[in-house]
Amino acid sequence: MDTPPPPTAPTEPTEADVAAFKQQLGRPPRGLRTIAHRCPCGLPDVVETAPRLPDGTPFPTLYYLTCPRAASAIGTLEANGVMREMSERLARDPELADAYRAAHEDYLKRRDEIEELTGFPSAGGMPERVKCLHVLVAHSLAAGPGVNPLGDEALAMLPEWWAKGPCADLCATAEGEGK
């Protein structure tokens, strides 16, 4: 990717955002708090979820990637061994490990400001390993560059997933709901 998408300010979800989410993931949102980042096409690509789902179940994943095109591209990175390579670098590079630990602490701080989930991990394998690039990229998009070094790296490896236009057709969604 030449340039990662710019950070966007979190916004309250609109009905159109919820419709896009449903189309992106094939289900309604659970625990949706805000749209944490918008794709350059304007649709949500990262949502912030509550630390507990409405039924009380703990949900430690604060930032959730919703764009299926971005998720697919990240899946390709994972299949190509990027997580393993990053985890190996963490074990050899103390500066990278310190920066990744700071990302973990940032994630926990942001989640704990909403509700503390004592004893629950942050996400994505932080701070010990890389377990899920989707979470790391979502954190980078929501928090902005420089907060999660491995999320930033993975983000820089992605193609411009928005280049083909929106991943959800809100006109089709509105027509389908009106029937």
N, C-alpha and C positions, 0 to 999 in steps of 0.2 A: 504494500500500500504506500502510495506517495505521502499522503498526509492523513493521519487519523481524523475521524470526525471531531469537530470542536466540542468542548464541554457545553452542556446546556443546563440552565437552572431547573431545579425540580419544580414540577407543577402539579396541581391537583388534577386527578384524572377526570376527563370529560366522558360523556356517553360515547362519543366517537372513539376515544382511547380504549374504553372497555370493549367496544365492538371490535376494534383492531386486535386487542389482546385475545379475544375469543377466537378470532380467525387465525391469528398467529399460532396459538397453542392448541386450538381445538377444544377448549374448555373455558368456563368463566374464571375470572381471577379469584384467588383466595387470599385474604389478608392484604389486599392491595391498599397501600398508603399513598404513594405518589408515583408520578412518572419521573424517574431519576435521570433519564437521558432520552433524548429524541434523536432518531436517525436523521441524517441530512434530508431525507424525504419528508420529514415532519411527523412520522408515526413514532410511537414509543418503541424503543429497542431494549431499554432496561427499566424495570419497575422496582420500587422499594416495597418490600412486604413487611408486615408486622412480625415481630419475633414470636408471636403466638397466633395460630390460625383462629378463626371465629369459634371453633369448638374447644379451644384451649390447648390444642396440641402444639408443643414447641416447634418452631420453624426457624432454625438458626441462619438460614440463607437470606440475608438482608437484601441483597441485590440479585435480581433474577433477569437473565437475558431472555427476551421474548422474540426477537426477530429470527425467523427460521433460516433465513439466508446466512446471517452471521453465525448462528448456531451450527449450521452445516459446515461452513468454512472452518470453524473452530474444531469440529469433529475430525476434519481432515488433518489438522495439525496434530491432534491427539493420536490419530491412527498412524501418523508418521513419526511418532516417538518423541515429540517435542517435550512432553511432560517428563519423561525419563531423563532426557538431556538436562532439563532445567533442575530436576531434583539432584542429579549428579553434580551440577555446578554449585548448588547450595551447599553440598557437603565439602567442596573444595575451596569455595570463595567466601571468606568470613565477611567481607564488606557486603556482598550480595545477600548473605544470610542475615546480616544486621538490618539491611533495608527491607527484606521480606518480613522479618519479625516486626518492624515498624508498621508495615502494611497490615499485618495481622492485628496489631494493637489499634490501628486506626479503624479497622473493620469492627472490632469489639466495642470500641468507644462509641462509634456511630450507632451500633445496635443497642448498646446499653443506655444510650440517651433516650431511647424509646421505651425499652423494658429490658431489665437484666435477665439473662438466661444463664444463671450460675451453673458452671460445670459443663456447659455446651461448647463445642469448638466454634471457631469462627467459620470459615468455609474454604473450600478449594484445597484443603490439605495444609493451609497455613498453620503454624509457621515452620513446620518440619519438612514438608515435602510438597510437591505439586500433584494434586489429585484431580483437579477439574479446572481446565482453562476457561470454561464458560463463566465460572464465578469470578475468576481473576480478571477477565476482560470486562465483565459487568462492573466490577469494583473500579477498574481504571476509567471506564466511561462515566460512571456516576461521580467519582471523587475527583476526576481530572488527572492530567499527566503528573508524574512524579510521586504519586502516592503508593502505587503498587508496581514495583519494577518489573516483575514477571508478567503481570497483566499488561503493562505498557509494551513489553517485548512481543507478547502474543498478538496484541492489537496491531502492532507495526507489521506483522507477518501476514495479516489478512488482506484479501482483495477488497475493493470498494463494493461491499455487498449491496449498497443502495443504488449503484450505477444503473441498474435495470429498472429503477422506479420502485414504488412502494410494494412491499411484500403482501399487503392486505388490500383487498378491493372493498372499500367502505361503501361504495355505491351498491355493489352486489349484496353486501350485508344488509343495508337499509332496505333494499327491495325484498330480500328474503324474509326479513322481519315484518314487512308490511303485508305479506300475503296471509 
